[in-house]
């Protein structure tokens, strides 16, 4: 009588160890590299410059209003002479220069972050449209301000009280050209700034800090508040030894 056959061996399958968690996945943490800190500091410095530029922009609006521009548009005063616009133009140049610095530093900061960064390629590339846009805004503003006083000559009319009688005394084409350049510049600047904000928003894939996302949105509508929130959010990331879980 034959003995029963031995049970065949159970095959074993080698299971590879799970891959280490990658940055950006939920629950993963990693140490901030030098490239991380370098890029984030550059963006943070850009936000600080942007906050100063936002204050300068508010000052530009107040200066233009105090210089009689608003009253002149309402035909309640004569248009200021070109000489009286010098300090307003200087203040506008200061604000635009700060904006250019902010744009350059933030774009450079996004590019310095460790790669690969396919989610940042398009925003960084298209945000450069703001460069020619800001230049066109500056040139158009110069043409408009220095032409307006020579185009219209306003004198008190007496009826109704406080109104002015304005007569065209010069060619209108420089004024129209300046306004057109400024309009195109504003359009390009807005497009470039939108893409810059998209790039900053996408930082949450690396550093999910809500203040950075909120600041990126407000950068388009309330630049002063947006820049402040970006600065605070980035510094909160820099103060942690590891990148927050994504």
C-alpha positions in Angstrom: 0.0 0.0 0.0 1.5 3.3 -1.1 1.8 6.2 1.2 -0.1 9.5 0.4 1.8 12.0 -1.7 3.4 14.8 0.2 1.8 18.2 0.0 3.4 20.3 -2.8 5.3 23.3 -1.6 3.4 26.5 -1.6 5.0 29.0 -4.0 6.2 32.2 -2.4 6.1 35.6 -4.1 8.6 38.3 -3.2 6.8 41.5 -2.5 9.0 44.6 -3.1 9.1 47.2 -0.3 6.8 50.2 -0.8 8.4 53.2 -2.4 9.3 56.1 -0.1 6.6 58.7 0.0 7.2 61.4 -2.6 6.8 65.1 -1.7 3.4 66.4 -2.7 1.5 63.2 -1.8 -0.9 63.3 1.1 0.9 62.5 4.3 4.4 62.8 2.9 7.1 64.9 4.6 10.6 65.7 3.4 13.4 68.0 4.5 13.5 71.4 2.8 16.5 71.5 0.5 18.7 74.5 -0.1 17.0 75.0 -3.4 13.6 75.0 -1.6 14.8 77.7 0.8 16.5 79.7 -1.8 13.5 79.9 -4.1 11.0 80.5 -1.3 13.2 83.4 0.1 13.3 84.9 -3.3 9.5 84.8 -3.6 9.2 86.2 -0.1 11.5 89.1 -0.9 9.4 89.8 -4.0 6.2 89.8 -1.9 7.8 92.3 0.5 8.8 94.6 -2.5 5.3 94.2 -3.9 3.8 95.4 -0.6 5.9 98.5 -0.8 4.9 99.0 -4.4 1.2 98.6 -3.5 1.5 101.4 -1.0 3.3 103.5 -3.7 0.4 102.8 -6.1 -2.1 104.1 -3.6 0.1 107.2 -3.1 0.1 107.7 -6.9 -3.7 107.8 -7.0 -3.9 110.3 -4.1 -1.2 112.4 -5.7 -2.9 112.5 -9.1 -6.2 113.5 -7.4 -4.5 116.2 -5.3 -2.8 117.6 -8.3 -6.2 118.5 -9.8 -6.6 115.7 -12.4 -9.9 114.5 -11.1 -11.3 118.0 -10.9 -10.1 118.7 -14.4 -11.8 115.7 -15.8 -15.0 116.8 -14.1 -14.5 120.2 -15.8 -14.3 121.9 -12.4 -10.7 123.1 -12.8 -8.0 123.7 -15.4 -5.7 120.9 -16.4 -2.3 121.1 -14.6 0.7 122.1 -16.6 3.3 119.6 -17.6 5.8 120.9 -15.0 3.4 120.1 -12.2 3.2 116.5 -13.2 6.9 115.8 -12.7 6.7 114.6 -9.1 3.6 112.5 -10.0 5.5 110.9 -12.9 8.5 110.3 -10.6 6.2 108.5 -8.1 4.7 106.4 -10.8 8.2 105.5 -12.1 9.0 104.4 -8.5 5.9 102.2 -8.3 6.5 100.6 -11.7 10.1 99.9 -10.9 9.1 98.1 -7.7 6.6 96.1 -9.6 9.2 95.0 -12.1 11.5 94.0 -9.3 8.7 92.0 -7.6 7.9 90.2 -10.9 11.6 89.4 -11.5 12.2 88.1 -8.0 9.1 86.0 -7.9 9.7 84.4 -11.3 13.3 83.7 -10.3 12.1 82.2 -7.1 9.7 79.8 -8.9 12.5 78.8 -11.3 14.9 78.1 -8.4 12.7 75.5 -6.8 13.9 71.9 -7.1 12.5 70.2 -10.2 11.1 68.7 -12.1 8.4 71.4 -12.0 6.1 70.9 -15.1 3.2 72.6 -13.2 5.3 75.8 -13.0 6.6 76.0 -16.6 3.7 77.6 -18.3 2.9 80.2 -15.5 6.6 81.2 -15.3 6.9 81.5 -19.0 3.6 83.5 -19.7 4.1 85.7 -16.7 6.8 87.5 -18.6 4.1 89.3 -20.6 3.9 91.7 -17.7 7.3 93.1 -18.6 6.3 94.8 -21.9 2.9 95.5 -20.3 4.4 97.6 -17.5 6.7 99.4 -20.0 3.7 100.3 -22.2 1.7 101.5 -19.2 4.6 103.8 -18.2 5.1 105.2 -21.8 1.3 105.7 -22.2 1.0 107.4 -18.9 3.8 109.8 -19.8 2.3 110.7 -23.2 -1.2 111.2 -21.6 -0.1 113.4 -18.7 2.3 115.6 -20.7 -0.2 116.0 -23.6 -3.4 116.6 -21.7 -2.5 120.1 -20.5 -1.6 121.2 -24.1 -4.7 119.7 -25.7 -7.3 121.4 -23.5 -7.3 124.9 -22.2 -10.0 125.4 -19.5 -11.3 128.7 -18.2 -14.2 129.4 -15.8 -17.5 129.6 -17.5 -19.6 131.0 -14.7 -22.7 128.9 -15.5 -23.3 126.6 -13.7 -21.1 127.6 -10.8 -17.9 125.7 -10.6 -17.9 124.5 -14.2 -15.2 125.2 -16.8 -15.2 125.9 -20.5 -12.6 123.8 -22.1 -11.3 124.4 -25.6 -9.1 122.1 -27.6 -5.9 123.9 -28.5 -3.7 121.0 -29.7 -3.7 117.8 -31.6 -5.6 114.9 -30.1 -3.6 112.1 -31.7 -0.8 112.0 -29.0 -3.5 111.7 -26.3 -5.2 108.8 -28.2 -1.9 107.1 -28.8 -0.9 107.4 -25.1 -4.3 106.0 -24.0 -4.0 103.1 -26.5 -0.5 102.2 -25.3 -1.6 102.3 -21.7 -4.6 100.1 -22.5 -2.6 97.5 -24.3 0.0 97.6 -21.4 -2.7 97.1 -18.8 -4.0 94.1 -20.7 -0.6 92.5 -21.0 0.2 93.2 -17.4 -3.1 91.7 -16.2 -2.5 88.5 -18.2 1.1 88.2 -17.0 0.0 88.8 -13.4 -2.7 86.2 -13.6 -0.2 83.6 -14.7 2.2 84.6 -11.9 -0.7 84.1 -9.4 -1.4 80.7 -11.0 2.3 79.7 -10.4 2.1 80.9 -6.8 -1.2 79.0 -6.3 0.4 75.8 -7.5 3.0 76.0 -4.8 0.5 74.2 -2.6 1.4 71.0 -4.4 4.8 71.3 -2.7 4.1 73.3 0.4 0.4 73.1 1.3 0.2 76.3 3.3 -3.3 77.9 2.9 -1.9 81.5 3.3 0.1 81.1 0.2 -3.0 80.1 -1.8 -5.1 82.9 -0.4 -2.3 85.4 -1.0 -2.0 84.2 -4.6 -5.7 85.0 -5.2 -5.7 88.3 -3.4 -2.6 89.3 -5.4 -4.9 90.0 -8.3 -7.6 92.0 -6.5 -6.0 93.4 -3.3 -2.2 93.4 -4.0 -1.2 94.9 -0.7 -3.0 92.2 1.4 -2.1 89.5 -1.1 1.6 90.3 -0.8 1.5 90.4 3.0 -0.3 86.9 3.2 2.3 85.5 0.7 5.2 86.8 2.9 3.6 85.4 6.0 2.7 82.0 4.5 6.2 81.5 2.9 7.9 82.3 6.2 5.7 79.8 8.0 7.0 77.1 5.6 10.6 78.3 6.0 10.3 78.1 9.8 9.5 74.3 9.7 12.3 71.8 9.5 10.4 69.7 7.0 8.1 70.5 4.1 4.5 70.1 5.4 2.5 67.1 4.3 1.0 67.4 0.9 
